[in-house]
Amino acid sequence: MTTRTASRTPSDTATRFATGLLALALGGFLIFGAGFASADQLHDTAHDARHAMGLPCH
């Protein structure tokens, strides 16, 4: 029977940290982008997204 031990390398930790930081930045951008956008822009974006997915609207 063999036993494996898992160890994290510094590059693995740095990659995970960078990925988390990127996700946080992207999420913040989306939240603030939607928060400061006008209602017409949000409607048009949702409308275009529905058409892109092939879903009916109106």
C-alpha positions in Angstrom: 0.0 0.0 0.0 1.4 3.4 -0.9 0.7 6.6 0.9 0.6 10.0 -0.8 1.2 13.3 0.9 0.0 16.5 -0.6 2.1 19.6 -0.3 1.5 23.0 -1.7 4.3 24.7 -3.6 4.7 28.4 -3.4 3.7 28.8 -7.0 0.4 26.9 -6.3 -0.4 29.3 -3.5 0.5 32.3 -5.6 -1.7 31.1 -8.4 -4.6 30.6 -6.1 -4.1 34.0 -4.6 -3.9 35.6 -8.1 -7.0 33.8 -9.2 -9.0 34.9 -6.1 -7.8 38.5 -6.6 -8.9 38.5 -10.3 -12.3 37.1 -9.3 -12.7 39.7 -6.7 -11.8 42.5 -9.1 -14.1 41.2 -11.8 -17.0 40.8 -9.4 -16.4 44.4 -8.1 -16.4 45.7 -11.6 -19.6 44.0 -12.5 -21.4 45.1 -9.3 -20.3 48.7 -9.6 -20.9 48.7 -13.3 -24.5 47.6 -12.8 -24.9 50.0 -9.9 -23.9 53.1 -11.9 -25.5 52.1 -15.2 -28.8 53.7 -16.2 -32.0 51.6 -16.3 -32.1 51.7 -20.1 -28.6 50.4 -20.4 -29.3 47.5 -18.1 -32.5 46.7 -20.0 -30.7 46.7 -23.3 -28.0 44.5 -22.0 -30.4 42.0 -20.6 -32.4 42.1 -23.8 -29.3 41.5 -26.0 -28.2 38.6 -23.7 -31.6 36.9 -24.0 -31.3 37.1 -27.8 -27.7 35.8 -27.8 -28.9 32.7 -25.8 -31.8 32.2 -28.3 -34.5 32.9 -25.7 -37.7 34.7 -26.7 -38.5 38.1 -25.2 -41.4 40.6 -25.5 
